[in-house]
Amino acid sequence: MAIHPARPRRMALALLLTAMCLVSLTACSAQPPSAETIDVIQLEGVIDPPTASYLISKLQQAEEDGVQAAVIEIDTPGGLDVSMREIVKEILESDVPVISWVAPPGARASSTGTFIVYASNLAFMAESTELGPATPINLAGAHPDTVDQKVTTDAAAFIRDLAVGRDRNPEWAEDAVRDAASIGAAEATDIGVVDGTASSLADLLEQVDGADVETADGSSVVLETWDESEDVLSASLRFQNPNLLQQLLHLVTDPEFAFLLLLIGAFGLIFEVYNPGIGLAGILGAVSLLLGFYGLSVLPTNWVGVFLIVLGLVFFIVDLQIAGLGLWTAGGLVALISGSVLLFAGADESLRLSPWAIGAAVALTLLFFISVMTAALRVRLRRPITGEEALVGAVGEAKTDIAPEGTVMTKGTLWRARTMEMGIAAGAQVRVMATEGLVLLVEPVHEGSPTTADIVSDP
């Protein structure tokens, strides 16, 4: 059946109108933030500059949008002191009430996370969560003992001031810094470290309903988050998430991810050096190395471990050159494993490489050098099988006297040939040493050299 030429145009117009209606309905259904809105901001993993930037930007957005309050859901082993102080400063200056919530069950707020909890207007913990210790941990590297003592004294004074300002237990706060004390949710509530226990977001918002909070501008805000008559949430929730760049930069501060990026980056550059081409492996390797070193610069990296990992890769390259799996490979394995163990030695338990990660790295390295690089090197060194260059090294038979020119039969084809010798008699075996256009440069096969059995013929 023939299709009327106007029908496709009408169908396209109908689809366009339908799409426009859906976009309009979506825009209408998305309610703008209001005084009843509660922002929920997740703070997970190491607190580093990207995390601080993300959290500060969301708190500022909450203030600009005039939301009722911001809830920070915390699960962190700690992070950089400078990032923590930027976050605390933003919380203390916020005109929007900030509620810290250590959640979900099993989460913790250690080190810098404890300071954030103490800086918030209200603080709650889910069941089976942990607060502390708050002993400063410099993720960028170790300090001398005298410097560490000064840092600890400064941190203890800082968290005590936060405790007094927010009417929380100052003694425990100082113990968390000086003596690495930690505490569970129930005990923290009993001794006034946090304001209560809430194991779900609904439970949290029900408990904070009616709380009178004084913000940075001196105003008093009464939170209205729960409708007691209907026993339902009366506020609307807006969940905030980091952008792609913030997620990427935060991801590379995961110890195991940074470690693997370091190896993958090295693999990419090694492959590119041995197999120069369009540069894709080199580009990916360079990007991976940069991201890996960024993560290592934030984490408590032992650079001796990095040196051992690089040394191990050098040993593997040496063994690749001599085409064996012997002493150099064994040395490379020892250096790689030792460097992996030392990479984050002395750091918090949650920041150390797991045995599974180290085992996966060793297996990946062996696979790369034994399989990928061996095959790549074989392709690189393979003699051409077509064209004039393929004739170099071939053995043929002189069909005429070559003095200094004549003809040679090799690979089933008759060629013009030239020799630098005194002369080669017809019927003698010759070896092709080079080519000059369509002329072969040959020399006689001497005693002990390949015989007629080695003459290469057409397949």
Secondary structure, DSSP 8 states (H G I E B T S, - for coil): ----THHHHHHHHHHHHHHHHHHHHHHHHS----TTEEEEEEEES-B-HHHHHHHHHHHHHHHHHT-SEEEEEEEB--B-HHHHHHHHHHHHT-SS-EEEEE-STT-EE-THHHHHHHHSSEEEE-TT-EE-------TT----HHHHHHHHHHHHHHHHHHHHHTT--HHHHHHHHHS---EEHHHHHHTTSSSEE-SSHHHHHHHHTT-EEE-TTS-EEE---EETTTTEE-SEEEEE---HHHHHHHHTTSHHHHHHHHHHHHHHHHHHHHS-SSSHHHHHHHHHHHHHHHHHHHTT--HHHHHHHHHHHHHHHHHHHTT--SHHHHHHHHHHHHHHHHTTTTS-GGGS--HHHHHHHHHHHHHIIIIIIHHHHHHHH----SSGGGGTT-EEEESS-BSSEEEEEETTEEEEEEESSS-B-TT-EEEEEEEETTEEEEEE--TTS--GGG-----
